[in-house]
Structure formats: C-alpha cells, structure tokens
C-alpha cells in the first residue's frame, strides 16, 4: 500500500509539474465556449458538464485541478454545463478512434495479459468474449503500447485518411490527426458538411469505412446459378470509391500471396495452384480488361474469398461506437494520458508516415527516477531502448519510469 501511494504521488507530482509549466501552451478545442468538458481525477472520480468561456479559463482550471485525464465533447451546445437533455445540441464534429486494441497483431501475446474478474484466471493476448474457466465476461486487461501495435494503428489511420480525402472529398484543412497518447490515433473532421449529421448518417459513413455490406455483384461478380458465375467488367482502377479500393486490394493480394496465404482464407489447393500458375494473366486482366474471370478453374467462391480478404485489407478498422455517438467526450490535445504519461498530440496529415509517437509525444525529457519493475517488455523512448525487466530495481529517465508506473508495471522506489 505504501509503495502504491508513493507511486501515485509521483505521477501526480509529475502531472502537476506539466500543467504548471505547459498549461499556457494548451490551445483547447475550437468554439470552446460551446463544448462540454470532463475530467477523470486521481481519485478515479469523473467530473463533467463543465464549460469554459475561453482558453484562459481552461488553462487556469487545469493548473489548479491537475487531472489524470482531460476530455471535451465532439458536440457543440447552447448550454454546455446543463444536464444532457437541456444542453441544446448544435451539431458535432465527425470523430474516428483507431485503437490497437481492435487490431489483431502478432505481438499482443507477448505483452498483453487479461485476468478474469470473476475467477482470476489469467490469459495472454486479446481477452476472449467469455472466460474459458467460469464463463465470466468481465476482464482486467493489462496492455502495452508497443511499436508494432502503433505501426498497425498508423496503417489503419492512413487508410482512413485516404478514404476521407479521396472518396469523401474532405480537404486536409478539414482533418485533424492526433496520436492519442496511448495505443492509437484520432482523426477529427471539423466541417459544416458533417456538423448536423445524426447517428444514422454517421453509421453509414462508418459502414463505408469498414467495408460493411459491400455487394460484390455491384463490382462485377455475380452467381447466376450454382453452376454458372458471371464475370462482368469492373470499374477502372483510377475510379474513386470501393471499386478502386477493391480491385487495388485484389491486385496487391494476388501479387504478394504465397500458397499458404490463399489456403488461409479457405481456397482449395487445386484453385490455389491455378491462381499461382496464372498470376500474371489474372493481374493483367484486372488491370487492363477490368474483369475477374481471367482463367478457368477459378470460380465464384474463390473470387468471393479473395474479394472479402481484399476488403479486410483495404478497409480501416475504427471504433464504430465513437463515430456514431454525437455527444462523445474525446481526449483533449496537449493533455497527458493517465495510462502512459505521454501527450495526446496533433500533427500535420502530411507527416503521418514519419511521425514517431515515442519521440513527439514524450512530455518529460529531464530527470530520473528509481523504480522496481515487476514485468516489462523491451521498449523505446526517444532514441533510447530500455528493458526487458523482470522483478528488478532500475534507475530510468522520468518518461520511462512514468510509463511503467502508469501501466502498473512498476512502483517508485524512494
């Protein structure tokens, strides 16, 4: 208990230090007077329905409160401090949350762990829907923001931005892209064209982004009967929308897939051999003739499976609940994330390929702290690599120590 208290005090002290020095640099959201704010305190209590007339008020409040997490509404209100039904909804930004928690990665079994809240059974990786021992559905999850996870989240974010700009026609000025401070990215569209969209309309956008309900018959693949398949001409690859995305995805998959990749999606060995033997002919047909049925021996089911895999590869995995919620509270930029001690930080769309969260989002670049690490994987902050650690005392830079403590991997040593 004493160690936990010391660690909590250390985190609070560092957060206080940050908001004392950096609060004047926190810009706050646009039209701040119309936003609702919420704060998760160090006591784990949630304080919300707070409003500010200007950025100065917000900055002073953060300096005095020292919250663990800071949120604001994607919505605009007449009366942000009123009860929800009396706020007077004026519209909302279109927000997307891309989190590594929703993206299967090969590394999660190495650094993520879950514990059943009911029976205490412990497992590795992504938690199941139900505990295999007792059937419980609630878990305590211990995750980690590793480079592979964040690279996967970035790839999904790039696909999302591509769709928003090329398919929906938003300009880069409409888009605000952020590293969340933990295991993902946020993309926020601020535009009058989306402001008044209701939850149903936002759900339609989400369905497009994730490729839900894509009808292959509209893209050239039709089954006339169980014996006969129709392969009609597809739209040209330069066309916008899912026509282009689907054909480009199929080309990429067929070009790079090995036999086991085809078999993994359920294609029979005979059809796999035909695909591999005629790879060049199929790619040429998709590119030049825009038709699916380039070779005999590759039927409807094979093409359907390739198309469905291509949709998975070309769609963007987003948290569907976040985007459809027109009252959602989202983390505020330039504030600290209570699970890492990193900043949520905005960066230009143009630099997403080179953006490095383990450099740009580091809030504490001076000082050291000694911690006792229970268990931590190898990780990087800036240009320095740390770990792995297992039940050992180690002196670390403040940012590294803070990350381990916030992730419940270590305790401060006085």
N, C-alpha and C positions, 0 to 999 in steps of 0.2 A: 504493500500500500504506500509506504514511504517513497519507494522508487517511482511509482506511478505519479504521485503528487509532484515529485521533483521534475519529472519529465513534462508533466502538464504545465508546470510553472515555467519551464524552459521554453516551451512552444509559445506560451502566452507572452513571455518577455520578448521573444524574437518578433512575434506578430506586432506587439506594441511598438517595438523599435521601428518596424517597417512603416506602420501607419503614422508614426510621429515624423519620420523623415520624408516619406513618399506621398502622403495624403494630398499635398498640394499639386501633385502631378496626375492625380486621378481625374480624368475628364468627365466621367459619368456618361449616361446614355443621352441620345438626342431627345428633345422635348421633355426634359427631366421633370418638369412640373406636372406632367400628365402620367407619370409612371408610379406604380406601387413598388415599394422596396421591402425586402425581407432579410432577416439576419439570423443565422444559426450562431448561438452564443457558445462559449466554452463550457457552460453548464449543460449543453446539449438541448437547451430550450430554443424553440423557434419563435422569433418576434417578427411580425409582418404587419401589413396595412399601414406602412409608414410612407409619408410623402415629403418631398423637399421642393422648395420654390426655386432653388438654384444650386449650382455645383458647390459654391462656398459652404452652404448649409450642410451638404452631404459630406464634404471633406472634414468639416469640424466634428460632425457626428461620428465618423469613422475614427478620428483621432481620440475621441473620448470613450467610445464604446469598445474598441478593439474586438471585433467579431472573429469567429472562426471561419465563417463563410458569408459572402455577401451576394444577394440576388436582387434582380429587378424584373418587372413584368414586361413581357413582349408586347403587352396590350397598352393602349393609351386610354385614360379615364378622365371624366369630368371631375370626379372627387376620389383620388387615389386612396385616401385614408378611410373612406366609408366602408361599411360592410359590403360584401361582394355584390349582392343584389341591388345595392344603392350607388355603386361606383359610377355608373353611366359609361358603358363601353363605347369607345370612339374608333375602334379598329385595333389592329395588331400587326406587328412585323411577322414575316414568314421565317420560322426558325428551324434549323436542322441540327440534330445532335448525332455525331458519328463517334461511337464509343467502341473501344477494343473488346469490351465485354460481349458485344453482339457479333464479333467476327472470330470464327474459328481459326486458331493459329497453332502451329506445331509446338510452340514454346509454353503454352499455358500449363501443361502438366509438369513443367519444370519449376515454375514459380508461383502458381496459384493453388490455393487449398480451400476446401469448404468443410464445414462441420455442421452436422445435423443439429438443429436447435432442440430437437426432442430427445434423441437417444445419444448424441455425442459422437456418432460415427464420423470418421474423417476420411475424406477422399481428395484426390488431386484433379486439377483442371477445372473445367466448367461444371457447376453443380447440376445434378440431374433434376428432372421435374419432381421426382419423389425419391426419398431415401430408400436405398435397396434393403435396408435392415428393418426399419419400422414404418416406412411409407410416409414419413413426415414431409411437409412441403416447404418448411422454412429452414434457411441455412445461414450461418455466419460465414461470409466469404472473405478470404484474405487474397487480394490480387496484387499485381506488381506492374508498374509502368515501364516495361522493357522496350528496347529499341525495335525488336521485331514486331511487337504489338502496335507500337506507334507508327511504324512504317506501314503496316497493314491499314491502320486507320487513315493515314495520309493518302494512301492509294484510293480508298473509298471516297475521300473528300475531293480528290482531283476529278474522279468520275462524276461526282455530284456537280461540281463547278462547271464541268464541260457541258452537262445537260442543262443547267440553269442559263448558261450563256448562249450555247448553240441552239438548243431546242426550244427554250422558253424566251430567249431574246433579251434577258437582263444584261445590262452593261456592268462592267467591273465596278463602276461607281455605286451601283445598287447593292453590291455584295460586300459584306464584312466577314472576314475569315479570322477565326481565333483558334489558338491552342487552348484547350480547356483548363490546363494546369494539372491534369491527371493522366487519363488514358485515351484522350481523343481530341476531336476538333468540333467547333461550332461554326455553322455558316448562317448568317442572318441577312435576309433580304429586306431592305428598307425602301419601299416604293409605294406610291399611291395606287398602283395597279393591283397590289395584293392586300392592302391595308384592310379592306372591308370584306375579305373572303371569310365565309363561315367555315365551320369544322368540316362539313361535307365537301366543300370545294378544295379545302386543304388536303383532305383524304384522297381526292382524285389526283392531286399533284404527287402525293406520296406513292400512290399505286403506280404512277408512271415511272417515278424514280427507281422503285424496287422491281419494276417489270412485272407487276402482278396482273394476271389475267390477259397476258399477251396472246392474241389469237393468231396461231401460225397460218391459218387459212387465208388471212389477210396479207400474208407475206409470201405467198406462193406455194405453200404446202397444203394439199387437200387430199383426203381419202374419199374416193368415190364409193368404194366398197371394200370388203376385206381383202379382195384380190387386186384391186386397182387403185393406184395412187396417182394423183395429178401433180405434176411439177410445172408450175407456171412461172413466167418471168417475174423476177423480184425487182424492186426499185433499185436504181443505181446507187452505188456506194457513196456518191457525193451528196445524195439527198439527205435531208435532216431527219431527225426523229428515230424511232426504233427500227425503221427499215435499214438505215445506215448502221446503226449500232449492232443489229442482229447479224447482218452479213459480214461486217468487220470482225465481230466476235467469232463467227464460224470460221472465217479465213484464218484468224490467228490461232484458234484451237486446232484446226486440221493441220496447219503448217508445223506446229510445235509438238503435237501429241505423239507419244510413243504408244505401242500396243497396249501396255497396261493402263494408260490414260483412257483409251477407248473402252477397255474392258471394265474399268472402274465405274463408268456411267451406264453399264448394263448392255453394251453392244456385244453380240456374239462373235466368236473367233473368226468364223467364215467372213462375216461382213467387215471385221477389222482388217483382215488380210486384203480384202478388196479395196478398202479405203487407203491402206498403205501403198498398195501396188499402183493405185491410180491417183495418188495425192496431187501430182502436178496438173493432171487433167481436170480434177474437181476444182482446184484453186483457180485455174484459168476460166472455167465455166462460171464460177461465182463472180469473178472479177469482170469478165468481158461479156458473157452472154446473160448473166444475171439469172441463171436458172439452177435449181437444186439437182435435178435428175441427170447428172452428167454421165453416170456409169450404171450398168446393170448390176444387180446384186446388192444394191444399197436401197432398201425400201423405206416405207413410211416411218416405221418405228425407229429405225436407225437415225433417220434425219430428225425425227422429233426429239430424240435423246440428245443429239448434237446441238440442236437449236436450244433446248432447255438449259443445257450446260453453258451455252454461249450467253444466254440471258443472265445466268448467275454471274458470269464473269464480267459482263458489261453493265449490269445494274449497280446501284450504290446502296450499301447497307446503312440505313438510317434508323433511328429510334422513331417508329411511326407515331407513338403516343405524343411525343414532344411537339411534332409539327402540327398535329391536328388540334392541340389544346390552345385556344385563343386567349387564355388567361394565364399562360405558363409563366412561372418565375424562372429566370435563367441567371447563371452566374455573371457577375459584372466584371468587365475587363479591368486590368491593372490591380485587381484584388487577389489575395492569397487563397490558395486551395488548402482546406484543412486536412486533406489526406496526403499532401506532399510537401507543402511549404513553397511550391512553385507558384508563379503568377499565371493567371489567365491573361493571355497577351494577343493583341491583334497584329496582323502582318499583311502586307500587300498580296493580292492574289498572284501577282507576277513572280513572287519569290517562293511559292509553296514548295517547289521541287528541292530547293536548297535550304529550306527552313529547318533549323535544328532546335527542337524544344529543350534539349539538355544543355544548351548554351543560352538561348534567348529568353527562356522563362525562369532562369535562376535569379532569385530575389536577393540572396545573401552571398556576397562574394568575399567577405572578410571574416576573420575569426575562426576559432576551432572549438571543438567540444569533445570530451571523452565519453564514450558510450559503451554499454555492454550489449553486444548484438546476440540475440537468440539464434536467428537464422536469416541469412540474406543472400540472394544471388549476386553474381558479378554485375556491376552497374557502372555507368559513366556519368559524370557531371563536368561539363566543360570539356577540357582535354584530358582530364584525369580519370583513371579507372580504379574502382575500388572492389574489394571482395573477391571471391565469396567469403562470407564469415559464418562461423558456427560456434556459438557459446564462447565468445571471446571479447575481451576488452580492447578497444582501439580508439585512438585519437584521430578525429576526422575534421575536415572543413565544416563550417556551420551548416551549409546547404545539404551536405551528405548526411550529417548527423540528424538534421531536422527531418529529412526524407524518411530515414529509418524509424525514427520515433513516431512520426505521423502515421506510418504504415504498420505500427505495432510490432516492429521487428527488433526494436532496441529500447533501452532505458538509459537515461542520463546517469552518469557516474560523477558524484561530487568529489 
